[in-house]
Every structure is written in C-alpha cells, then in structure tokens.
Amino acid sequence: MKVQVIYQAPLGLLLLGLTAQGAYAICRDNIPASTPSSDFTVHDNGTVTHNKTGLMWMRCSLGQSWDGSTCSGSAISFTWANALAAAQSHIFGDNSDWRLPNKHELASIVEERCANPAINSTVFPNTAGTFWSSSPNASFLNSAWYVSFFYGDASSNLMSNNGVVRLVRAGQ
C-alpha cells in the first residue's frame, strides 16, 4: 500500500510516500523530476533502458529477484573486487555482457528531487543502500566511488568495505 502525505516545508511542498520498507520517501514537487518514468523503456524481463543514455539497467540489485512487478528479496553486499567479479560472471535476461557502471553512469539514474530513496522507485523498486561503481578513486589508494541512493550523493569508500550492486550494459 502506498501512502502519500503532502505538507508545506520552508522551501516548498514535500511529497512523502510510504515505501515498501515502511520508510518515508521524500520528494519535492516544486522541482522537475530528473529521471521521470517517461525517460525509461521498461522490458518484461526485469530490465529497463534509459532512453537518454541508451544504457540497459537491471531493475533489481544483485541478490534480489524480479517477480514481474517488483524486486523481492534482499540485496547482497560485496567488497569492490567481489562486485567487479560478480558483474563479469553475471548472466541475466539472455545477456552476459553485464558490468558494474562507472560513477557517472550510476549517478545518471539518481532522482535529484527525492531522498530515501533518491531514485525513481517505479522504475527501480525496493532500492536501498550504497551502490558500487567501477570507478576507483585516483586520489585515495584502495578506494572506489559509490552512489548512495538514500540522498543520491556520490562518495568514495574503501574497496574492502561492502556495497550493493546494480548492473548495466550497453543498450541495443
């Protein structure tokens, strides 16, 4: 059940929607959506194509399953090296060329007007956590970039720490 609450905040209206996890998603209705559903072509096999970038994304995090309407189960946490390896060996939707997105690709699906999660939850349901990118941080040895879909921010983390994974591939 989705609940929507609207209230006046100092900087404009906020839309609060109850997510599947029971937390409130916060979206500012006075800011245009950066990733509206119309920017995506939804496929029946649990993938979407981002029409602006041409990239095909898995709708669910690794460890979750697409059941035809949502992502069920829990995302698996990986170290950065294990995330890269999991991406290289993953087969989904008759495709074997899945990979870990770079930090710019991953940031391209952040919904900038929302938090908790900062992603289009219609296109990418049940998204939570910090997602590894394939981009190492050149300024800090043993660090790589991730995107947190709580606030939509990109930062770096030690490669030995855990993060979750959403895979991408070049579109058709």
C-alpha positions in Angstrom: 0.0 0.0 0.0 1.4 3.4 -1.0 0.6 6.3 1.3 1.3 9.9 0.2 1.4 12.8 2.6 1.9 16.4 1.5 2.9 19.2 3.8 4.3 22.7 3.4 8.0 22.9 4.2 10.0 26.2 4.3 11.4 25.7 0.8 8.3 24.3 -0.8 6.0 21.3 -0.8 7.3 17.9 0.1 5.7 14.7 -1.0 6.2 11.9 1.4 5.3 8.4 0.3 5.5 5.3 2.4 7.9 2.8 0.7 7.7 -1.0 0.8 10.3 -0.9 3.6 8.0 1.3 5.7 10.2 4.4 5.5 9.1 7.7 4.0 10.4 8.7 0.6 10.7 12.5 0.4 10.2 14.2 -2.9 10.0 17.9 -3.6 7.1 18.6 -6.0 8.4 22.0 -6.9 11.5 20.5 -8.7 11.1 18.7 -12.0 11.9 15.0 -11.9 15.4 14.3 -13.2 14.5 10.7 -14.1 10.8 10.6 -14.9 9.4 7.2 -15.9 9.0 8.5 -19.4 12.8 8.5 -19.7 12.8 4.7 -19.5 11.7 1.9 -21.7 10.5 -0.9 -19.4 11.1 -4.5 -20.6 9.2 -7.6 -19.4 12.4 -9.4 -18.3 13.3 -7.1 -15.3 15.4 -4.6 -17.3 14.9 -1.0 -18.4 16.6 1.1 -21.0 17.4 4.7 -20.0 16.5 6.5 -23.2 18.8 9.5 -22.5 21.9 7.4 -22.2 21.0 4.2 -24.1 22.1 2.1 -21.2 20.2 -1.0 -20.2 19.9 -1.5 -16.4 18.8 -4.3 -14.2 15.8 -3.1 -12.2 16.8 -5.1 -9.1 20.0 -5.2 -7.1 22.1 -8.4 -7.2 20.5 -10.8 -4.7 17.0 -9.5 -5.5 14.6 -11.2 -7.9 12.3 -9.6 -10.4 8.8 -11.1 -9.9 7.1 -9.3 -12.7 6.1 -6.3 -10.7 8.8 -5.6 -8.1 12.1 -6.6 -6.7 11.8 -9.1 -3.9 14.4 -10.4 -1.5 17.5 -8.7 -0.2 20.4 -7.2 -2.0 23.8 -8.9 -1.5 26.7 -6.8 -0.2 30.1 -7.1 -1.9 33.5 -5.8 -1.5 34.6 -3.7 -4.6 36.7 -6.6 -6.0 33.9 -9.1 -5.5 31.4 -6.7 -7.1 33.6 -6.4 -10.2 33.9 -10.2 -10.3 30.2 -10.8 -9.8 29.4 -8.4 -12.7 31.8 -10.2 -15.1 30.2 -13.6 -14.5 26.5 -12.5 -14.3 24.0 -13.7 -16.9 20.5 -12.1 -16.9 17.8 -11.7 -19.5 19.8 -13.8 -22.0 22.7 -11.3 -21.8 26.2 -12.0 -20.5 27.8 -8.6 -21.0 26.6 -7.0 -17.7 29.1 -4.8 -15.9 29.5 -2.5 -12.9 28.6 1.0 -14.0 31.1 3.8 -13.7 30.3 6.6 -11.2 28.8 8.9 -13.9 26.5 6.2 -15.3 25.3 5.3 -11.8 24.7 9.0 -11.0 22.6 9.3 -14.1 19.8 7.3 -12.5 19.7 9.4 -9.3 16.3 11.2 -8.8 17.5 14.6 -7.7 14.2 15.7 -6.2 13.8 12.8 -3.9 15.6 11.2 -0.9 15.1 7.8 0.8 15.3 6.6 -1.9 16.9 9.1 -4.4 15.8 7.0 -7.4 12.7 6.6 -9.4 11.1 3.8 -7.3 8.6 2.9 -10.0 11.4 2.1 -12.4 13.8 0.7 -9.7 11.6 -0.6 -6.9 13.0 -1.5 -3.4 16.3 0.2 -3.9 18.3 0.9 -0.8 22.0 1.2 0.1 25.2 2.4 -1.3 26.0 1.0 -4.8 29.5 0.4 -6.0 30.7 1.9 -9.3 33.5 0.5 -11.3 35.5 3.8 -10.8 38.4 3.7 -8.5 39.2 6.9 -6.6 42.6 8.1 -8.0 43.1 10.4 -5.0 42.8 7.7 -2.4 44.6 4.4 -2.6 42.3 1.4 -2.1 39.2 3.5 -2.5 36.4 3.4 -5.1 33.4 5.5 -5.9 29.8 4.6 -4.9 26.4 6.3 -5.1 24.1 6.3 -2.1 20.5 6.1 -3.2 19.4 7.5 0.2 20.4 11.0 -0.7 21.8 10.4 -4.2 25.3 11.5 -3.3 28.5 10.1 -4.7 31.5 9.5 -2.5 34.3 7.1 -2.1 34.8 4.2 0.2 37.5 1.7 1.0 37.4 -1.2 -1.5 37.4 -3.6 1.4 34.0 -2.2 2.6 30.7 -3.6 1.5 28.3 -2.1 -1.0 25.4 -3.4 -3.2 25.4 -3.7 -7.0 23.1 -2.8 -9.8 24.4 -3.9 -13.2 24.3 -2.1 -16.5 25.1 -3.0 -20.2 25.2 -1.1 -23.4 21.7 -0.8 -24.9 20.7 -2.3 -28.3 
